[in-house]
Amino acid sequence: MSTATLPGDPPGGRRAIAVWGIGVAVYFVAVIFRTSLGVAGLDAADRFHVNASALSTFSILQLLVYAGMQIPVGLLVDRLGTKKVLTIGVLLFTAGQLGFAFSPSYGTALASRALLGCGDAMTFISVLRLGTRWFPARRGPLVAQLAGLVGMAGNLVSTLVIARLLHGVGWTAAFAGSALAGVVVLVLLLLFLKDHPEGHDPEPFPHRGAAYVRRQIAASWREPGTRLGMWVHFTTQFPAMVFLLLWGLPFLVEAQGLSRATAGELLTLVVLSNMMVGLVYGQIVARHHSARLPLALGTVAATAVVWAGTLAYPGDRAPMWVLIVLCTVLGACGPASMIGFDFARPANPPERQGTASGITNMGGFVASMTTLLAIGVLLDATGDNYRVAFAAVFVLQAVGLSQIFRLRGRVARRERERLVASRVETVHVPA
C-alpha cells in the first residue's frame, strides 16, 4: 500500500506533535488511574474484606463500563469533537479516582471504579481521532502505536510510583494525591488543545437522530475490516491486560512465592517490553501493511506457548527465567492489539472513524472483562489453584482466532478492491 501523502492530508509538524501530546497526556493519566488497582489488589482485598471474586468485580465493573461506552463514545467523538469528549472524560475519571481514595465501603468503591471506567472510556478513541486530524494518513500506524506506548508509561507509573506511595503514605493519600494529575491535564486540555489544524475543518455532522446513529453503527459493522480489527484486538490485548490490571501481582506473590518487590519488578518488565515492542511494531506496520496479521497471530501464538509452559512447568513454582520470558512476551500483547485499528481505519471513511474505533476497542476489553471474571470464579471454586484459573486464557484465544481466520480473506479482498479503485480515481483526476 502506498505511503504517499494523500490530498487533503493534515501537515503534521511541531504544532501537531504539541497538540497531540496534550491528548496523549490525558490518556497517560487515565491509564495510571485505570491500572492503579493492579498494584493495590491485595490491599483492596484487606481494606474491603472481600474474596477473589469480589475483588475481580472492581476491574470487571470498570471494564464493563469501559467496553459498554466504546460505541457511544465513538459516536460522541464523531459528533462533538475531541476536546469536548476529552474534557468530560477527565472530569469523570478524576472524580472516580478521588472517590476511590475516600470510599468507606465496598459499594462506594465499586461506584467510584465505574465512574473512573466511564471517563477512561472517552480517552483513547479521542486520541486516535486527534492523530488522524493532525497527522498524514501514512503516519497512522506509528502515531497509534506511540499513543499506546505512552499509555503503557502510565502503567509504569502505577507499578513504580503508586505502589510505593501506597505502602509509604497509605491508601487515601496515595489515591487522592494521584488524582491531582487529572487536574493538571484538565487545565492543559482547556487552554491548548484544538480538534484540528486550521484549514482542515471536518465536514459538518448531519444530526439526524437515532436513525442516523443506527446507520453509522451498521455501516461500520458491515465492513469486514472493522470486525477483523475488533477480533484482533479481542484476541491479543487481554492476556497482558488481565495480568497488569489485577491478577498478575497475586499470581506472582501467592502462586509463585515472590516478594511484592520482585513481583513489582516483573510487572514493570511487562510495561517496558510493551514500550519497546510498540516502537518496533509501529515501524513495521507503517512500512509493510501486509505484516499486520502475521504480527498479530505470531503474538497470540507466542503468548499461548509461554503461558502453557509457565502453567505446566513441573513442580509448585516456575523458575525465575520462565517468569521473565512470560512477562517479556506479555509485553507484546498491547502493541499487537493496536494492529486491530490498522484494519478498521482504512475500511471506514473519516466521518465513521470514531464509531469504527469504538467497535474495535471494545473487543479487547470484553475479552479482559470475561477473563477477569473467569479467573476470579475459578480461584474461589478451586481453592486458589492458579493453574486451573489461568487456563481461561486459552479459551478466549481460541474464540478470537476462529473469528480472525473466518474474516481475514474477506478483508484482504476488500482492501484490494479499495486499492484498485483509488488507483483508477488517481488516473482519472485531471492534472
C-alpha positions as CSV (number, residue, x, y, z in Angstrom):
1,M,0.0,0.0,0.0
2,S,1.3,3.4,-0.9
3,T,2.6,5.6,1.8
4,A,2.4,8.9,-0.2
5,T,0.7,11.9,1.3
6,L,-3.0,12.0,0.2
7,P,-4.7,15.1,-1.0
8,G,-6.2,17.0,2.0
9,D,-3.9,15.2,4.5
10,P,-3.0,17.3,7.6
11,P,0.5,18.6,7.5
12,G,1.8,17.2,10.8
13,G,4.8,19.0,12.2
14,R,5.7,20.5,15.6
15,R,2.3,22.1,16.2
16,A,0.6,18.7,15.6
17,I,3.0,17.0,18.0
18,A,2.3,19.6,20.7
19,V,-1.5,19.4,20.4
20,W,-1.5,15.6,20.1
21,G,0.9,15.4,23.1
22,I,-1.7,17.1,25.2
23,G,-4.3,14.5,24.2
24,V,-1.8,11.7,24.9
25,A,-1.1,13.2,28.3
26,V,-4.8,12.8,29.2
27,Y,-4.6,9.2,28.1
28,F,-1.4,8.7,30.1
29,V,-3.2,9.9,33.3
30,A,-6.3,7.8,32.5
31,V,-4.1,4.7,32.3
32,I,-2.4,5.5,35.6
33,F,-5.8,5.6,37.2
34,R,-7.1,2.5,35.4
35,T,-4.1,0.4,36.4
36,S,-3.7,1.7,39.9
37,L,-5.8,-1.1,41.3
38,G,-3.4,-3.6,39.8
39,V,-0.7,-2.8,42.4
40,A,-3.3,-2.4,45.1
41,G,-5.3,-5.6,44.7
42,L,-4.1,-7.4,47.8
43,D,-4.5,-4.1,49.8
44,A,-8.1,-3.7,48.5
45,A,-9.0,-7.2,49.5
46,D,-7.8,-6.4,53.1
47,R,-9.4,-3.0,53.2
48,F,-12.8,-4.0,52.0
49,H,-12.7,-7.6,53.4
50,V,-13.5,-9.3,50.1
51,N,-12.6,-12.6,48.4
52,A,-11.2,-13.2,44.9
53,S,-14.5,-13.0,43.1
54,A,-15.5,-9.8,44.8
55,L,-12.0,-8.3,44.2
56,S,-12.2,-9.1,40.5
57,T,-15.6,-7.3,40.4
58,F,-13.7,-4.0,40.8
59,S,-11.9,-4.5,37.5
60,I,-14.8,-6.2,35.8
61,L,-17.2,-3.4,36.5
62,Q,-14.6,-0.8,35.4
63,L,-14.1,-2.7,32.1
64,L,-17.8,-3.4,31.7
65,V,-18.4,0.3,31.8
66,Y,-15.4,1.0,29.5
67,A,-16.5,-1.6,26.9
68,G,-20.1,-0.6,27.0
69,M,-19.1,3.1,26.4
70,Q,-17.0,2.5,23.3
71,I,-19.6,2.8,20.6
72,P,-21.4,5.7,22.3
73,V,-18.0,7.4,22.8
74,G,-17.1,6.8,19.1
75,L,-20.4,8.5,18.1
76,L,-19.8,11.4,20.5
77,V,-16.3,11.9,19.1
78,D,-17.7,12.0,15.6
79,R,-20.5,14.4,16.7
80,L,-18.9,16.7,19.3
81,G,-15.1,16.6,18.5
82,T,-12.1,15.6,20.6
83,K,-11.8,18.4,23.0
84,K,-15.3,18.3,24.4
85,V,-15.2,14.5,24.9
86,L,-11.8,14.5,26.5
87,T,-12.9,17.3,28.9
88,I,-15.9,15.1,30.0
89,G,-13.6,12.1,30.3
90,V,-11.0,13.9,32.5
91,L,-13.7,15.2,34.9
92,L,-15.2,11.7,35.3
93,F,-12.0,9.7,35.8
94,T,-10.6,12.2,38.2
95,A,-13.8,12.2,40.2
96,G,-13.6,8.3,40.2
97,Q,-10.0,8.2,41.4
98,L,-10.8,10.7,44.2
99,G,-13.9,8.8,45.2
100,F,-11.9,5.6,45.3
101,A,-9.4,7.2,47.7
102,F,-12.1,8.1,50.2
103,S,-14.5,5.2,49.8
104,P,-15.6,3.9,53.2
105,S,-17.2,0.7,51.8
106,Y,-17.0,-1.9,49.1
107,G,-20.1,-0.5,47.4
108,T,-18.9,3.1,47.2
109,A,-15.5,1.8,45.9
110,L,-17.3,-0.1,43.2
111,A,-19.3,3.1,42.2
112,S,-16.0,5.0,42.0
113,R,-14.3,2.5,39.7
114,A,-17.4,2.6,37.5
115,L,-17.1,6.3,37.3
116,L,-13.4,6.0,36.5
117,G,-14.1,3.5,33.8
118,C,-16.7,5.8,32.2
119,G,-14.2,8.7,32.0
120,D,-11.3,6.4,30.9
121,A,-13.5,5.1,28.0
122,M,-13.5,8.6,26.5
123,T,-9.8,9.0,26.2
124,F,-8.2,6.5,23.7
125,I,-10.7,6.9,20.9
126,S,-10.4,10.7,21.2
127,V,-6.6,10.4,21.0
128,L,-6.9,8.2,17.9
129,R,-9.2,10.8,16.3
130,L,-6.8,13.6,17.3
131,G,-4.0,11.7,15.5
132,T,-6.0,11.3,12.3
133,R,-6.9,15.0,12.3
134,W,-3.3,16.3,12.9
135,F,-1.0,13.8,11.1
136,P,-0.9,12.5,7.5
137,A,-2.6,9.1,6.9
138,R,0.7,7.4,6.3
139,R,1.7,8.1,9.9
140,G,-1.4,6.5,11.3
141,P,0.0,3.1,12.4
142,L,3.1,4.7,14.1
143,V,1.1,7.5,15.8
144,A,-1.4,4.9,17.2
145,Q,1.5,2.7,18.5
146,L,3.1,5.8,20.1
147,A,-0.1,6.6,21.8
148,G,-0.3,3.1,23.2
149,L,3.3,3.3,24.2
150,V,2.7,6.5,26.3
151,G,-0.3,4.8,27.8
152,M,1.9,1.9,28.9
153,A,4.2,4.5,30.5
154,G,1.2,5.4,32.7
155,N,1.1,1.7,33.7
156,L,4.8,2.1,34.6
157,V,3.9,5.0,37.0
158,S,1.4,2.7,38.7
159,T,3.9,-0.1,39.3
160,L,6.7,2.2,40.3
161,V,5.2,5.2,42.0
162,I,1.7,4.5,43.2
163,A,2.8,1.1,44.6
164,R,5.4,2.9,46.7
165,L,3.1,5.7,47.8
166,L,0.5,3.1,48.8
167,H,2.9,1.5,51.2
168,G,4.5,4.7,52.2
169,V,1.7,7.2,52.9
170,G,-1.3,4.9,52.9
171,W,-4.4,4.2,50.7
172,T,-6.2,7.6,51.0
173,A,-3.2,9.8,50.5
174,A,-1.8,7.7,47.6
175,F,-5.1,7.7,45.6
176,A,-6.1,11.2,46.4
177,G,-2.6,12.5,45.6
178,S,-2.6,10.8,42.2
179,A,-6.0,12.5,41.4
180,L,-4.2,15.8,41.2
181,A,-2.7,14.6,37.9
182,G,-6.2,14.8,36.5
183,V,-6.5,18.4,37.4
184,V,-3.2,19.2,35.7
185,V,-4.1,17.6,32.3
186,L,-7.6,19.3,32.5
187,V,-6.0,22.7,32.6
188,L,-3.7,21.9,29.7
189,L,-6.6,20.5,27.7
190,L,-8.8,23.5,28.2
191,L,-6.1,26.0,27.4
192,F,-4.2,24.5,24.5
193,L,-5.9,21.6,22.7
194,K,-7.6,22.1,19.3
195,D,-9.6,19.5,17.4
196,H,-7.9,20.0,14.1
197,P,-5.4,22.3,12.2
198,E,-6.7,25.5,10.6
199,G,-7.9,24.8,7.1
200,H,-8.7,21.2,7.8
201,D,-12.2,21.6,9.3
202,P,-14.2,18.3,9.1
203,E,-17.4,18.1,7.2
204,P,-20.5,19.3,9.1
205,F,-22.0,16.5,11.1
206,P,-25.6,15.9,9.9
207,H,-27.6,15.3,13.0
208,R,-30.4,13.0,12.0
209,G,-31.4,11.4,15.3
210,A,-31.4,7.8,16.3
211,A,-31.9,6.5,12.8
212,Y,-28.6,8.2,11.7
213,V,-26.8,6.7,14.7
214,R,-28.0,3.3,13.8
215,R,-26.8,3.7,10.3
216,Q,-23.4,4.8,11.5
217,I,-23.0,1.7,13.6
218,A,-24.5,-0.6,11.0
219,A,-22.2,0.8,8.2
220,S,-19.1,0.4,10.4
221,W,-20.1,-3.1,11.4
222,R,-20.8,-4.2,7.8
223,E,-17.1,-3.5,6.9
224,P,-15.2,-6.8,7.4
225,G,-12.1,-4.6,8.4
226,T,-14.0,-3.3,11.4
227,R,-14.9,-6.7,12.6
228,L,-11.5,-8.2,11.9
229,G,-10.0,-5.2,13.8
230,M,-12.3,-5.9,16.8
231,W,-11.4,-9.6,16.9
232,V,-7.6,-8.9,16.6
233,H,-8.0,-6.5,19.5
234,F,-10.1,-9.1,21.4
235,T,-7.5,-11.9,20.9
236,T,-4.3,-10.0,21.5
237,Q,-4.9,-7.5,24.3
238,F,-6.5,-9.4,27.2
239,P,-3.6,-11.6,28.5
240,A,-1.5,-8.7,29.4
241,M,-4.4,-6.5,30.5
242,V,-5.7,-9.2,32.9
243,F,-2.1,-9.6,34.3
244,L,-1.4,-5.9,34.8
245,L,-4.9,-4.8,35.8
246,L,-5.5,-7.3,38.7
247,W,-4.2,-10.9,38.7
248,G,-0.5,-10.6,37.9
249,L,0.5,-9.5,41.4
250,P,-1.5,-12.1,43.3
251,F,-0.3,-14.8,40.8
252,L,3.4,-13.9,41.3
253,V,3.1,-13.4,45.1
254,E,0.7,-16.2,46.1
255,A,1.3,-18.8,43.4
256,Q,5.0,-18.2,42.7
257,G,6.1,-17.2,46.1
258,L,7.8,-14.0,45.1
259,S,8.0,-10.9,47.3
260,R,5.9,-7.9,46.4
261,A,9.1,-6.0,45.4
262,T,10.2,-8.8,43.0
263,A,6.6,-9.1,41.6
264,G,6.5,-5.4,41.0
265,E,9.7,-5.6,39.0
266,L,8.2,-8.3,36.8
267,L,5.1,-6.2,36.2
268,T,7.5,-3.3,35.3
269,L,9.2,-5.7,32.8
270,V,5.8,-6.2,31.1
271,V,5.4,-2.5,30.7
272,L,9.0,-1.9,29.4
273,S,8.6,-4.8,26.9
274,N,5.4,-3.3,25.7
275,M,7.0,0.1,25.1
276,M,9.9,-1.4,23.1
277,V,7.8,-3.8,21.1
278,G,5.3,-0.9,20.3
279,L,8.1,1.1,18.6
280,V,9.1,-1.9,16.5
281,Y,5.5,-2.9,15.6
282,G,4.6,0.6,14.6
283,Q,7.6,1.0,12.3
284,I,7.0,-2.4,10.7
285,V,3.3,-1.9,10.0
286,A,3.8,1.7,8.7
287,R,6.3,0.3,6.2
288,H,4.8,-3.1,5.4
289,H,1.0,-3.2,5.6
290,S,1.0,-6.9,4.8
291,A,2.8,-7.6,8.1
292,R,-0.3,-6.7,10.2
293,L,-1.9,-10.2,10.5
294,P,1.4,-12.2,10.8
295,L,2.5,-9.9,13.7
296,A,-0.9,-10.3,15.5
297,L,-1.0,-14.1,15.0
298,G,2.6,-14.5,16.0
299,T,2.0,-12.6,19.2
300,V,-1.1,-14.8,20.0
301,A,0.9,-18.0,19.4
302,A,3.9,-16.8,21.5
303,T,1.6,-15.8,24.3
304,A,-0.2,-19.2,24.3
305,V,3.1,-21.2,24.2
306,V,4.7,-19.2,27.1
307,W,1.6,-19.3,29.3
308,A,1.2,-23.0,28.7
309,G,4.9,-23.6,29.6
310,T,4.6,-21.5,32.8
311,L,1.4,-23.2,34.0
312,A,2.6,-26.7,33.1
313,Y,6.1,-26.3,34.5
314,P,6.9,-29.3,36.8
315,G,6.8,-28.5,40.5
316,D,4.9,-26.0,42.5
317,R,6.6,-22.9,41.1
318,A,8.1,-21.9,37.8
319,P,11.8,-20.7,37.9
320,M,12.6,-17.0,37.5
321,W,13.8,-17.3,34.0
322,V,10.4,-18.7,32.9
323,L,8.6,-15.8,34.6
324,I,10.9,-13.3,32.9
325,V,10.2,-14.8,29.5
326,L,6.4,-14.8,30.3
327,C,6.5,-11.1,31.2
328,T,8.6,-10.2,28.2
329,V,6.2,-11.9,25.8
330,L,3.1,-10.4,27.5
331,G,4.6,-7.0,26.7
332,A,3.9,-7.7,23.0
333,C,0.1,-8.0,23.6
334,G,-0.6,-4.3,23.8
335,P,1.2,-3.4,20.6
336,A,-0.4,-6.3,18.8
337,S,-3.8,-5.1,19.9
338,M,-3.1,-1.8,18.2
339,I,-2.9,-3.6,14.9
340,G,-6.7,-4.0,15.1
341,F,-7.1,-0.3,14.4
342,D,-5.0,-0.6,11.3
343,F,-7.7,-2.9,9.9
344,A,-10.6,-0.7,10.9
345,R,-9.1,2.6,9.9
346,P,-8.7,2.1,6.2
347,A,-12.1,0.3,6.0
348,N,-14.1,3.4,7.1
349,P,-14.4,7.0,5.8
350,P,-13.4,9.9,8.1
351,E,-17.0,10.5,9.3
352,R,-17.1,7.0,10.8
353,Q,-13.6,6.7,12.3
354,G,-14.8,7.3,15.9
355,T,-17.5,4.7,15.6
356,A,-15.3,2.1,14.0
357,S,-12.5,2.7,16.5
358,G,-15.1,2.3,19.3
359,I,-16.2,-1.1,17.9
360,T,-12.6,-2.2,17.6
361,N,-11.6,-1.0,21.0
362,M,-14.5,-2.8,22.6
363,G,-13.0,-6.2,21.6
364,G,-10.1,-6.4,23.9
365,F,-11.9,-5.0,26.9
366,V,-14.8,-7.5,26.6
367,A,-12.2,-10.3,26.5
368,S,-10.4,-8.8,29.5
369,M,-13.6,-8.5,31.5
370,T,-14.6,-12.0,30.7
371,T,-11.2,-13.4,31.7
372,L,-11.1,-11.4,34.9
373,L,-14.4,-12.8,36.0
374,A,-13.5,-16.4,34.9
375,I,-10.2,-16.3,36.8
376,G,-11.9,-14.9,40.0
377,V,-14.6,-17.6,39.9
378,L,-12.2,-20.4,39.2
379,L,-9.9,-19.3,42.0
380,D,-12.7,-19.4,44.5
381,A,-14.0,-22.7,43.1
382,T,-10.6,-24.5,43.2
383,G,-9.2,-23.1,46.4
384,D,-6.8,-20.7,44.7
385,N,-5.5,-23.0,42.0
386,Y,-3.9,-20.5,39.6
387,R,-3.0,-23.2,37.1
388,V,-6.7,-24.0,36.5
389,A,-7.8,-20.4,36.7
390,F,-5.4,-19.0,34.2
391,A,-6.3,-21.8,31.7
392,A,-9.2,-19.5,30.8
393,V,-6.8,-17.5,28.7
394,F,-6.6,-20.3,26.1
395,V,-10.4,-20.5,25.7
396,L,-10.7,-16.8,24.9
397,Q,-7.7,-17.1,22.5
398,A,-9.4,-19.9,20.6
399,V,-12.6,-18.0,20.2
400,G,-10.8,-15.0,18.9
401,L,-8.6,-17.0,16.5
402,S,-11.6,-18.7,14.9
403,Q,-13.1,-15.3,14.0
404,I,-9.8,-13.9,12.7
405,F,-9.4,-16.8,10.3
406,R,-13.0,-16.5,9.3
407,L,-12.7,-12.8,8.3
408,R,-9.2,-12.5,7.0
409,G,-10.0,-13.5,3.4
410,R,-12.9,-11.1,3.1
411,V,-10.8,-8.2,4.5
412,A,-7.9,-8.9,2.0
413,R,-10.4,-8.8,-0.9
414,R,-12.0,-5.6,0.2
415,E,-8.6,-3.9,0.7
416,R,-7.5,-5.0,-2.8
417,E,-10.8,-3.6,-4.3
418,R,-10.2,-0.2,-2.5
419,L,-6.6,-0.1,-3.7
420,V,-7.7,-0.7,-7.3
421,A,-10.5,1.9,-7.0
422,S,-8.1,4.5,-5.6
423,R,-5.7,4.0,-8.5
424,V,-8.5,4.3,-11.0
425,E,-9.6,7.6,-9.4
426,T,-6.0,8.9,-9.4
427,V,-5.6,8.1,-13.1
428,H,-8.9,10.0,-14.0
429,V,-8.1,13.1,-11.9
430,P,-7.3,15.9,-14.3
431,A,-3.8,17.5,-14.0
